Amino acid sequence: MLLRKLFDDQNGLAISTEIVLLMMILVFGVIAGNVSLRDAVNQEVADTGLAINNIDQSYSYAGVSVTVVGLGAGTYTANGSTFNDNTDINDGADTAGAAPPGLSLVTPTAAASAE
């Protein structure tokens, strides 16, 4: 009963033009926010890819020789090892704040108007 009275109440009803205007402002704000979010996520994913690509897998460790006296006496040796990460085509310096190589954050329409 109370719900029906509230539904039928006409006091304080906003004019439909005001509602349309408010909804347009809201939609434009959401669109702009989503574009900014898309660009930020795209840049972070590209930065993560560059960070993974720039991992240097080179490592080495020296051999060890240990002489044991007493039970199990003898000289024990562990050989050393080394590995050098060869350069890849994508290796290189990452400029802070710049888009990674091969990634363009410019839309085709903006690129065409810039020419």
A tleap script that builds the chain and sets N, CA, C and O, in Angstrom:
source leaprc.protein.ff14SB
mol = sequence {
  NMET LEU LEU ARG LYS LEU PHE ASP ASP GLN
  ASN GLY LEU ALA ILE SER THR GLU ILE VAL
  LEU LEU MET MET ILE LEU VAL PHE GLY VAL
  ILE ALA GLY ASN VAL SER LEU ARG ASP ALA
  VAL ASN GLN GLU VAL ALA ASP THR GLY LEU
  ALA ILE ASN ASN ILE ASP GLN SER TYR SER
  TYR ALA GLY VAL SER VAL THR VAL VAL GLY
  LEU GLY ALA GLY THR TYR THR ALA ASN GLY
  SER THR PHE ASN ASP ASN THR ASP ILE ASN
  ASP GLY ALA ASP THR ALA GLY ALA ALA PRO
  PRO GLY LEU SER LEU VAL THR PRO THR ALA
  ALA ALA SER ALA CGLU
}
set mol.1.N position { 0.825 -1.186 0.000 }
set mol.1.CA position { 0.000 0.000 0.000 }
set mol.1.C position { 0.875 1.258 0.000 }
set mol.1.O position { 0.660 2.170 -0.798 }
set mol.2.N position { 1.881 1.299 0.917 }
set mol.2.CA position { 2.767 2.440 0.995 }
set mol.2.C position { 3.610 2.555 -0.284 }
set mol.2.O position { 3.866 3.659 -0.764 }
set mol.3.N position { 4.034 1.422 -0.824 }
set mol.3.CA position { 4.820 1.422 -2.045 }
set mol.3.C position { 4.011 1.983 -3.209 }
set mol.3.O position { 4.554 2.703 -4.046 }
set mol.4.N position { 2.742 1.669 -3.270 }
set mol.4.CA position { 1.879 2.176 -4.336 }
set mol.4.C position { 1.692 3.689 -4.201 }
set mol.4.O position { 1.662 4.397 -5.207 }
set mol.5.N position { 1.565 4.192 -2.962 }
set mol.5.CA position { 1.419 5.630 -2.747 }
set mol.5.C position { 2.683 6.372 -3.178 }
set mol.5.O position { 2.608 7.442 -3.782 }
set mol.6.N position { 3.852 5.791 -2.859 }
set mol.6.CA position { 5.106 6.404 -3.271 }
set mol.6.C position { 5.258 6.383 -4.792 }
set mol.6.O position { 5.763 7.344 -5.371 }
set mol.7.N position { 4.837 5.322 -5.436 }
set mol.7.CA position { 4.946 5.202 -6.878 }
set mol.7.C position { 4.036 6.207 -7.597 }
set mol.7.O position { 4.419 6.752 -8.632 }
set mol.8.N position { 2.861 6.452 -7.068 }
set mol.8.CA position { 1.903 7.369 -7.689 }
set mol.8.C position { 2.153 8.835 -7.336 }
set mol.8.O position { 1.531 9.717 -7.928 }
set mol.9.N position { 3.046 9.116 -6.387 }
set mol.9.CA position { 3.309 10.487 -5.953 }
set mol.9.C position { 3.983 11.270 -7.071 }
set mol.9.O position { 4.967 10.800 -7.643 }
set mol.10.N position { 3.468 12.462 -7.396 }
set mol.10.CA position { 4.001 13.298 -8.470 }
set mol.10.C position { 4.811 14.486 -7.938 }
set mol.10.O position { 5.372 15.237 -8.735 }
set mol.11.N position { 4.886 14.674 -6.641 }
set mol.11.CA position { 5.623 15.799 -6.067 }
set mol.11.C position { 7.126 15.607 -6.259 }
set mol.11.O position { 7.658 14.527 -6.004 }
set mol.12.N position { 7.801 16.658 -6.709 }
set mol.12.CA position { 9.252 16.609 -6.874 }
set mol.12.C position { 9.704 15.849 -8.106 }
set mol.12.O position { 10.873 15.474 -8.186 }
set mol.13.N position { 8.844 15.610 -9.047 }
set mol.13.CA position { 9.193 14.881 -10.258 }
set mol.13.C position { 10.098 15.745 -11.132 }
set mol.13.O position { 9.764 16.891 -11.431 }
set mol.14.N position { 11.232 15.202 -11.537 }
set mol.14.CA position { 12.165 15.953 -12.384 }
set mol.14.C position { 11.635 16.004 -13.808 }
set mol.14.O position { 10.991 15.068 -14.281 }
set mol.15.N position { 11.910 17.086 -14.467 }
set mol.15.CA position { 11.506 17.223 -15.854 }
set mol.15.C position { 12.392 16.300 -16.685 }
set mol.15.O position { 13.579 16.143 -16.398 }
set mol.16.N position { 11.813 15.698 -17.705 }
set mol.16.CA position { 12.547 14.708 -18.487 }
set mol.16.C position { 13.781 15.305 -19.165 }
set mol.16.O position { 14.763 14.596 -19.380 }
set mol.17.N position { 13.748 16.595 -19.504 }
set mol.17.CA position { 14.918 17.234 -20.114 }
set mol.17.C position { 16.093 17.242 -19.140 }
set mol.17.O position { 17.235 17.017 -19.539 }
set mol.18.N position { 15.816 17.499 -17.874 }
set mol.18.CA position { 16.885 17.479 -16.870 }
set mol.18.C position { 17.477 16.084 -16.729 }
set mol.18.O position { 18.690 15.923 -16.589 }
set mol.19.N position { 16.628 15.100 -16.766 }
set mol.19.CA position { 17.102 13.725 -16.643 }
set mol.19.C position { 17.971 13.362 -17.843 }
set mol.19.O position { 19.016 12.733 -17.681 }
set mol.20.N position { 17.553 13.748 -19.032 }
set mol.20.CA position { 18.338 13.461 -20.233 }
set mol.20.C position { 19.700 14.157 -20.159 }
set mol.20.O position { 20.721 13.552 -20.486 }
set mol.21.N position { 19.722 15.413 -19.735 }
set mol.21.CA position { 20.967 16.157 -19.620 }
set mol.21.C position { 21.912 15.505 -18.613 }
set mol.21.O position { 23.101 15.348 -18.890 }
set mol.22.N position { 21.395 15.130 -17.463 }
set mol.22.CA position { 22.213 14.470 -16.449 }
set mol.22.C position { 22.750 13.127 -16.941 }
set mol.22.O position { 23.900 12.776 -16.675 }
set mol.23.N position { 21.918 12.385 -17.653 }
set mol.23.CA position { 22.354 11.088 -18.172 }
set mol.23.C position { 23.434 11.268 -19.235 }
set mol.23.O position { 24.371 10.471 -19.299 }
set mol.24.N position { 23.320 12.302 -20.072 }
set mol.24.CA position { 24.342 12.565 -21.088 }
set mol.24.C position { 25.680 12.904 -20.435 }
set mol.24.O position { 26.724 12.405 -20.856 }
set mol.25.N position { 25.648 13.750 -19.412 }
set mol.25.CA position { 26.873 14.108 -18.709 }
set mol.25.C position { 27.501 12.867 -18.078 }
set mol.25.O position { 28.716 12.680 -18.135 }
set mol.26.N position { 26.679 12.036 -17.486 }
set mol.26.CA position { 27.157 10.811 -16.867 }
set mol.26.C position { 27.782 9.876 -17.902 }
set mol.26.O position { 28.860 9.329 -17.667 }
set mol.27.N position { 27.127 9.692 -19.026 }
set mol.27.CA position { 27.641 8.793 -20.065 }
set mol.27.C position { 28.960 9.318 -20.623 }
set mol.27.O position { 29.901 8.545 -20.806 }
set mol.28.N position { 29.046 10.637 -20.900 }
set mol.28.CA position { 30.293 11.193 -21.419 }
set mol.28.C position { 31.429 11.045 -20.408 }
set mol.28.O position { 32.568 10.782 -20.792 }
set mol.29.N position { 31.133 11.208 -19.149 }
set mol.29.CA position { 32.146 11.020 -18.112 }
set mol.29.C position { 32.617 9.582 -18.028 }
set mol.29.O position { 33.808 9.327 -17.852 }
set mol.30.N position { 31.701 8.647 -18.153 }
set mol.30.CA position { 32.066 7.229 -18.112 }
set mol.30.C position { 32.915 6.871 -19.325 }
set mol.30.O position { 33.884 6.122 -19.199 }
set mol.31.N position { 32.570 7.393 -20.493 }
set mol.31.CA position { 33.354 7.110 -21.700 }
set mol.31.C position { 34.776 7.638 -21.546 }
set mol.31.O position { 35.737 6.926 -21.835 }
set mol.32.N position { 34.912 8.873 -21.094 }
set mol.32.CA position { 36.255 9.449 -20.914 }
set mol.32.C position { 37.047 8.661 -19.876 }
set mol.32.O position { 38.243 8.432 -20.058 }
set mol.33.N position { 36.407 8.250 -18.805 }
set mol.33.CA position { 37.088 7.458 -17.785 }
set mol.33.C position { 37.541 6.106 -18.318 }
set mol.33.O position { 38.635 5.643 -17.995 }
set mol.34.N position { 36.704 5.473 -19.133 }
set mol.34.CA position { 37.073 4.174 -19.700 }
set mol.34.C position { 38.233 4.290 -20.678 }
set mol.34.O position { 39.083 3.402 -20.737 }
set mol.35.N position { 38.278 5.377 -21.448 }
set mol.35.CA position { 39.396 5.580 -22.370 }
set mol.35.C position { 40.697 5.746 -21.584 }
set mol.35.O position { 41.720 5.163 -21.944 }
set mol.36.N position { 40.659 6.527 -20.529 }
set mol.36.CA position { 41.857 6.705 -19.698 }
set mol.36.C position { 42.277 5.390 -19.054 }
set mol.36.O position { 43.466 5.078 -18.997 }
set mol.37.N position { 41.320 4.627 -18.575 }
set mol.37.CA position { 41.614 3.330 -17.968 }
set mol.37.C position { 42.217 2.381 -18.993 }
set mol.37.O position { 43.179 1.671 -18.695 }
set mol.38.N position { 41.652 2.365 -20.207 }
set mol.38.CA position { 42.171 1.493 -21.264 }
set mol.38.C position { 43.620 1.820 -21.579 }
set mol.38.O position { 44.453 0.919 -21.682 }
set mol.39.N position { 43.929 3.106 -21.732 }
set mol.39.CA position { 45.295 3.509 -22.054 }
set mol.39.C position { 46.263 3.159 -20.924 }
set mol.39.O position { 47.384 2.720 -21.181 }
set mol.40.N position { 45.838 3.350 -19.686 }
set mol.40.CA position { 46.704 3.047 -18.546 }
set mol.40.C position { 46.972 1.544 -18.440 }
set mol.40.O position { 48.106 1.128 -18.203 }
set mol.41.N position { 45.938 0.741 -18.615 }
set mol.41.CA position { 46.111 -0.719 -18.542 }
set mol.41.C position { 46.986 -1.198 -19.688 }
set mol.41.O position { 47.851 -2.053 -19.496 }
set mol.42.N position { 46.765 -0.647 -20.891 }
set mol.42.CA position { 47.564 -1.023 -22.050 }
set mol.42.C position { 49.042 -0.712 -21.818 }
set mol.42.O position { 49.907 -1.527 -22.139 }
set mol.43.N position { 49.326 0.445 -21.273 }
set mol.43.CA position { 50.716 0.841 -21.004 }
set mol.43.C position { 51.347 -0.060 -19.940 }
set mol.43.O position { 52.506 -0.454 -20.074 }
set mol.44.N position { 50.599 -0.387 -18.890 }
set mol.44.CA position { 51.140 -1.244 -17.829 }
set mol.44.C position { 51.416 -2.653 -18.328 }
set mol.44.O position { 52.421 -3.257 -17.955 }
set mol.45.N position { 50.531 -3.182 -19.169 }
set mol.45.CA position { 50.758 -4.522 -19.727 }
set mol.45.C position { 51.994 -4.508 -20.627 }
set mol.45.O position { 52.794 -5.443 -20.601 }
set mol.46.N position { 52.148 -3.447 -21.422 }
set mol.46.CA position { 53.324 -3.336 -22.281 }
set mol.46.C position { 54.594 -3.201 -21.444 }
set mol.46.O position { 55.615 -3.799 -21.783 }
set mol.47.N position { 54.552 -2.431 -20.360 }
set mol.47.CA position { 55.709 -2.293 -19.475 }
set mol.47.C position { 56.064 -3.623 -18.822 }
set mol.47.O position { 57.242 -3.941 -18.658 }
set mol.48.N position { 55.059 -4.392 -18.453 }
set mol.48.CA position { 55.307 -5.713 -17.872 }
set mol.48.C position { 55.974 -6.625 -18.889 }
set mol.48.O position { 56.896 -7.368 -18.554 }
set mol.49.N position { 55.505 -6.568 -20.134 }
set mol.49.CA position { 56.129 -7.356 -21.193 }
set mol.49.C position { 57.582 -6.968 -21.415 }
set mol.49.O position { 58.438 -7.831 -21.609 }
set mol.50.N position { 57.861 -5.660 -21.387 }
set mol.50.CA position { 59.245 -5.204 -21.537 }
set mol.50.C position { 60.101 -5.648 -20.361 }
set mol.50.O position { 61.258 -6.028 -20.542 }
set mol.51.N position { 59.544 -5.604 -19.163 }
set mol.51.CA position { 60.304 -6.030 -17.988 }
set mol.51.C position { 60.665 -7.510 -18.101 }
set mol.51.O position { 61.786 -7.906 -17.780 }
set mol.52.N position { 59.725 -8.315 -18.552 }
set mol.52.CA position { 60.002 -9.741 -18.717 }
set mol.52.C position { 61.035 -9.951 -19.822 }
set mol.52.O position { 61.915 -10.804 -19.706 }
set mol.53.N position { 60.920 -9.165 -20.893 }
set mol.53.CA position { 61.859 -9.290 -22.012 }
set mol.53.C position { 63.273 -8.875 -21.616 }
set mol.53.O position { 64.245 -9.404 -22.155 }
set mol.54.N position { 63.396 -7.937 -20.684 }
set mol.54.CA position { 64.713 -7.436 -20.291 }
set mol.54.C position { 65.364 -8.223 -19.165 }
set mol.54.O position { 66.425 -7.834 -18.676 }
set mol.55.N position { 64.753 -9.313 -18.750 }
set mol.55.CA position { 65.375 -10.140 -17.714 }
set mol.55.C position { 66.658 -10.735 -18.290 }
set mol.55.O position { 66.641 -11.355 -19.353 }
set mol.56.N position { 67.764 -10.541 -17.580 }
set mol.56.CA position { 69.054 -11.090 -18.003 }
set mol.56.C position { 69.221 -12.441 -17.328 }
set mol.56.O position { 69.280 -12.536 -16.102 }
set mol.57.N position { 69.293 -13.470 -18.136 }
set mol.57.CA position { 69.338 -14.822 -17.587 }
set mol.57.C position { 70.758 -15.321 -17.383 }
set mol.57.O position { 70.963 -16.498 -17.088 }
set mol.58.N position { 71.743 -14.442 -17.535 }
set mol.58.CA position { 73.137 -14.858 -17.348 }
set mol.58.C position { 73.398 -15.187 -15.885 }
set mol.58.O position { 72.933 -14.483 -14.989 }
set mol.59.N position { 74.128 -16.241 -15.655 }
set mol.59.CA position { 74.504 -16.602 -14.292 }
set mol.59.C position { 75.787 -17.420 -14.345 }
set mol.59.O position { 76.143 -17.979 -15.382 }
set mol.60.N position { 76.462 -17.478 -13.227 }
set mol.60.CA position { 77.633 -18.335 -13.136 }
set mol.60.C position { 77.917 -18.621 -11.665 }
set mol.60.O position { 77.553 -17.851 -10.776 }
set mol.61.N position { 78.567 -19.732 -11.445 }
set mol.61.CA position { 79.050 -20.025 -10.097 }
set mol.61.C position { 80.363 -20.799 -10.226 }
set mol.61.O position { 80.549 -21.620 -11.124 }
set mol.62.N position { 81.243 -20.505 -9.308 }
set mol.62.CA position { 82.580 -21.089 -9.361 }
set mol.62.C position { 82.567 -22.505 -8.795 }
set mol.62.O position { 81.697 -22.872 -8.006 }
set mol.63.N position { 83.553 -23.284 -9.219 }
set mol.63.CA position { 83.686 -24.635 -8.676 }
set mol.63.C position { 84.155 -24.594 -7.232 }
set mol.63.O position { 84.787 -23.631 -6.799 }
set mol.64.N position { 83.845 -25.635 -6.502 }
set mol.64.CA position { 84.203 -25.711 -5.093 }
set mol.64.C position { 84.955 -27.021 -4.857 }
set mol.64.O position { 84.572 -28.070 -5.374 }
set mol.65.N position { 86.021 -26.947 -4.078 }
set mol.65.CA position { 86.781 -28.141 -3.725 }
set mol.65.C position { 86.885 -28.194 -2.201 }
set mol.65.O position { 87.337 -27.238 -1.571 }
set mol.66.N position { 86.471 -29.298 -1.623 }
set mol.66.CA position { 86.458 -29.454 -0.167 }
set mol.66.C position { 87.236 -30.716 0.191 }
set mol.66.O position { 87.029 -31.778 -0.395 }
set mol.67.N position { 88.138 -30.578 1.167 }
set mol.67.CA position { 88.875 -31.742 1.662 }
set mol.67.C position { 88.313 -32.114 3.024 }
set mol.67.O position { 88.267 -31.294 3.941 }
set mol.68.N position { 87.889 -33.360 3.136 }
set mol.68.CA position { 87.293 -33.847 4.387 }
set mol.68.C position { 88.296 -34.762 5.070 }
set mol.68.O position { 88.871 -35.650 4.442 }
set mol.69.N position { 88.503 -34.535 6.379 }
set mol.69.CA position { 89.399 -35.360 7.185 }
set mol.69.C position { 88.527 -36.190 8.114 }
set mol.69.O position { 87.541 -35.688 8.653 }
set mol.70.N position { 88.878 -37.442 8.302 }
set mol.70.CA position { 88.120 -38.296 9.199 }
set mol.70.C position { 87.203 -39.206 8.402 }
set mol.70.O position { 87.553 -39.672 7.318 }
set mol.71.N position { 86.023 -39.451 8.959 }
set mol.71.CA position { 85.061 -40.342 8.309 }
set mol.71.C position { 84.680 -39.773 6.947 }
set mol.71.O position { 84.247 -38.625 6.856 }
set mol.72.N position { 84.835 -40.549 5.907 }
set mol.72.CA position { 84.539 -40.093 4.548 }
set mol.72.C position { 85.608 -39.178 4.023 }
set mol.72.O position { 85.344 -38.294 3.208 }
set mol.73.N position { 86.846 -39.396 4.504 }
set mol.73.CA position { 87.948 -38.518 4.126 }
set mol.73.C position { 88.166 -38.532 2.628 }
set mol.73.O position { 87.963 -39.544 1.958 }
set mol.74.N position { 88.584 -37.385 2.121 }
set mol.74.CA position { 88.871 -37.268 0.696 }
set mol.74.C position { 88.638 -35.843 0.232 }
set mol.74.O position { 88.242 -34.971 1.005 }
set mol.75.N position { 88.884 -35.638 -1.007 }
set mol.75.CA position { 88.671 -34.333 -1.605 }
set mol.75.C position { 87.465 -34.424 -2.525 }
set mol.75.O position { 87.396 -35.271 -3.415 }
set mol.76.N position { 86.538 -33.545 -2.291 }
set mol.76.CA position { 85.304 -33.537 -3.070 }
set mol.76.C position { 85.234 -32.249 -3.882 }
set mol.76.O position { 85.536 -31.169 -3.373 }
set mol.77.N position { 84.844 -32.366 -5.116 }
set mol.77.CA position { 84.834 -31.215 -6.005 }
set mol.77.C position { 83.476 -31.088 -6.695 }
set mol.77.O position { 82.892 -32.068 -7.156 }
set mol.78.N position { 83.002 -29.856 -6.748 }
set mol.78.CA position { 81.802 -29.556 -7.539 }
set mol.78.C position { 82.239 -28.593 -8.636 }
set mol.78.O position { 82.786 -27.526 -8.355 }
set mol.79.N position { 82.003 -28.965 -9.853 }
set mol.79.CA position { 82.410 -28.128 -10.973 }
set mol.79.C position { 81.560 -26.864 -11.043 }
set mol.79.O position { 80.390 -26.869 -10.661 }
set mol.80.N position { 82.152 -25.798 -11.528 }
set mol.80.CA position { 81.424 -24.549 -11.730 }
set mol.80.C position { 80.625 -24.605 -13.026 }
set mol.80.O position { 80.736 -25.552 -13.805 }
set mol.81.N position { 79.840 -23.594 -13.232 }
set mol.81.CA position { 79.023 -23.541 -14.443 }
set mol.81.C position { 78.789 -22.082 -14.808 }
set mol.81.O position { 78.899 -21.195 -13.961 }
set mol.82.N position { 78.473 -21.847 -16.047 }
set mol.82.CA position { 78.178 -20.491 -16.494 }
set mol.82.C position { 77.180 -20.537 -17.646 }
set mol.82.O position { 77.112 -21.509 -18.398 }
set mol.83.N position { 76.424 -19.479 -17.760 }
set mol.83.CA position { 75.482 -19.334 -18.872 }
set mol.83.C position { 75.383 -17.865 -19.219 }
set mol.83.O position { 75.177 -17.033 -18.335 }
set mol.84.N position { 75.524 -17.539 -20.456 }
set mol.84.CA position { 75.401 -16.161 -20.906 }
set mol.84.C position { 74.165 -16.028 -21.787 }
set mol.84.O position { 73.980 -16.779 -22.744 }
set mol.85.N position { 73.333 -15.067 -21.445 }
set mol.85.CA position { 72.114 -14.813 -22.210 }
set mol.85.C position { 72.485 -14.042 -23.476 }
set mol.85.O position { 72.988 -12.922 -23.391 }
set mol.86.N position { 72.246 -14.622 -24.632 }
set mol.86.CA position { 72.531 -13.939 -25.893 }
set mol.86.C position { 71.526 -12.813 -26.111 }
set mol.86.O position { 70.398 -12.876 -25.624 }
set mol.87.N position { 71.938 -11.796 -26.839 }
set mol.87.CA position { 71.031 -10.681 -27.110 }
set mol.87.C position { 69.950 -11.110 -28.086 }
set mol.87.O position { 70.194 -11.869 -29.024 }
set mol.88.N position { 68.757 -10.608 -27.841 }
set mol.88.CA position { 67.613 -10.866 -28.699 }
set mol.88.C position { 67.323 -9.619 -29.512 }
set mol.88.O position { 67.899 -8.559 -29.265 }
set mol.89.N position { 66.432 -9.746 -30.477 }
set mol.89.CA position { 66.080 -8.616 -31.325 }
set mol.89.C position { 65.374 -7.522 -30.532 }
set mol.89.O position { 65.461 -6.349 -30.894 }
set mol.90.N position { 64.679 -7.883 -29.459 }
set mol.90.CA position { 63.917 -6.905 -28.682 }
set mol.90.C position { 64.686 -6.342 -27.494 }
set mol.90.O position { 64.160 -5.499 -26.768 }
set mol.91.N position { 65.922 -6.793 -27.280 }
set mol.91.CA position { 66.716 -6.270 -26.160 }
set mol.91.C position { 67.065 -4.815 -26.411 }
set mol.91.O position { 67.268 -4.408 -27.555 }
set mol.92.N position { 67.133 -4.051 -25.371 }
set mol.92.CA position { 67.504 -2.645 -25.511 }
set mol.92.C position { 67.024 -1.852 -24.320 }
set mol.92.O position { 66.372 -2.376 -23.417 }
set mol.93.N position { 67.360 -0.582 -24.337 }
set mol.93.CA position { 66.992 0.297 -23.228 }
set mol.93.C position { 65.503 0.632 -23.291 }
set mol.93.O position { 64.935 0.803 -24.370 }
set mol.94.N position { 64.892 0.722 -22.125 }
set mol.94.CA position { 63.483 1.107 -22.008 }
set mol.94.C position { 63.448 2.547 -21.513 }
set mol.94.O position { 63.841 2.832 -20.382 }
set mol.95.N position { 62.981 3.445 -22.358 }
set mol.95.CA position { 62.897 4.848 -21.983 }
set mol.95.C position { 61.714 5.042 -21.043 }
set mol.95.O position { 60.589 4.660 -21.364 }
set mol.96.N position { 61.973 5.637 -19.877 }
set mol.96.CA position { 60.920 5.823 -18.885 }
set mol.96.C position { 59.800 6.701 -19.434 }
set mol.96.O position { 60.059 7.780 -19.968 }
set mol.97.N position { 58.571 6.247 -19.306 }
set mol.97.CA position { 57.406 7.026 -19.719 }
set mol.97.C position { 57.085 6.935 -21.194 }
set mol.97.O position { 56.054 7.454 -21.621 }
set mol.98.N position { 57.932 6.294 -21.993 }
set mol.98.CA position { 57.680 6.190 -23.427 }
set mol.98.C position { 56.973 4.881 -23.732 }
set mol.98.O position { 57.103 3.899 -23.002 }
set mol.99.N position { 56.224 4.888 -24.824 }
set mol.99.CA position { 55.561 3.657 -25.253 }
set mol.99.C position { 56.625 2.658 -25.694 }
set mol.99.O position { 57.612 3.048 -26.318 }
set mol.100.N position { 56.443 1.385 -25.382 }
set mol.100.CA position { 57.417 0.377 -25.780 }
set mol.100.C position { 57.504 0.270 -27.299 }
set mol.100.O position { 56.554 0.636 -27.991 }
set mol.101.N position { 58.617 -0.222 -27.832 }
set mol.101.CA position { 58.740 -0.390 -29.277 }
set mol.101.C position { 57.648 -1.314 -29.801 }
set mol.101.O position { 57.346 -2.340 -29.192 }
set mol.102.N position { 57.071 -0.950 -30.913 }
set mol.102.CA position { 56.025 -1.769 -31.519 }
set mol.102.C position { 54.645 -1.510 -30.967 }
set mol.102.O position { 53.677 -2.093 -31.456 }
set mol.103.N position { 54.515 -0.647 -29.955 }
set mol.103.CA position { 53.210 -0.351 -29.372 }
set mol.103.C position { 52.883 1.104 -29.624 }
set mol.103.O position { 53.630 1.994 -29.217 }
set mol.104.N position { 51.771 1.349 -30.292 }
set mol.104.CA position { 51.352 2.711 -30.582 }
set mol.104.C position { 50.042 2.984 -29.869 }
set mol.104.O position { 49.066 2.254 -30.044 }
set mol.105.N position { 50.023 4.045 -29.057 }
set mol.105.CA position { 48.804 4.407 -28.344 }
set mol.105.C position { 48.041 5.500 -29.085 }
set mol.105.O position { 47.134 6.111 -28.521 }
set mol.106.N position { 48.397 5.751 -30.340 }
set mol.106.CA position { 47.735 6.765 -31.148 }
set mol.106.C position { 46.697 6.083 -32.019 }
set mol.106.O position { 46.992 5.086 -32.679 }
set mol.107.N position { 45.493 6.611 -32.024 }
set mol.107.CA position { 44.438 6.037 -32.853 }
set mol.107.C position { 44.694 6.377 -34.315 }
set mol.107.O position { 45.330 7.393 -34.594 }
set mol.108.N position { 44.227 5.574 -35.247 }
set mol.108.CA position { 44.476 5.840 -36.669 }
set mol.108.C position { 43.940 7.205 -37.112 }
set mol.108.O position { 44.568 7.855 -37.948 }
set mol.109.N position { 42.815 7.653 -36.587 }
set mol.109.CA position { 42.266 8.939 -36.997 }
set mol.109.C position { 43.140 10.087 -36.507 }
set mol.109.O position { 43.300 11.083 -37.212 }
set mol.110.N position { 43.706 9.962 -35.314 }
set mol.110.CA position { 44.581 11.003 -34.778 }
set mol.110.C position { 45.902 11.033 -35.555 }
set mol.110.O position { 46.474 12.102 -35.767 }
set mol.111.N position { 46.382 9.864 -35.977 }
set mol.111.CA position { 47.625 9.796 -36.740 }
set mol.111.C position { 47.430 10.425 -38.118 }
set mol.111.O position { 48.331 11.095 -38.622 }
set mol.112.N position { 46.271 10.219 -38.730 }
set mol.112.CA position { 46.015 10.763 -40.043 }
set mol.112.C position { 45.888 12.286 -39.989 }
set mol.112.O position { 46.325 12.973 -40.912 }
set mol.113.N position { 45.296 12.822 -38.920 }
set mol.113.CA position { 45.137 14.263 -38.810 }
set mol.113.C position { 46.456 14.947 -38.463 }
set mol.113.O position { 46.618 16.141 -38.715 }
set mol.114.N position { 47.407 14.195 -37.880 }
set mol.114.CA position { 48.692 14.776 -37.511 }
set mol.114.C position { 49.605 14.941 -38.727 }
set mol.114.O position { 50.578 15.694 -38.673 }
set mol.115.N position { 49.299 14.247 -39.813 }
set mol.115.CA position { 50.150 14.315 -41.005 }
set mol.115.C position { 49.918 15.564 -41.796 }
set mol.115.O position { 50.558 15.768 -42.827 }
savepdb mol mol.pdb
quit
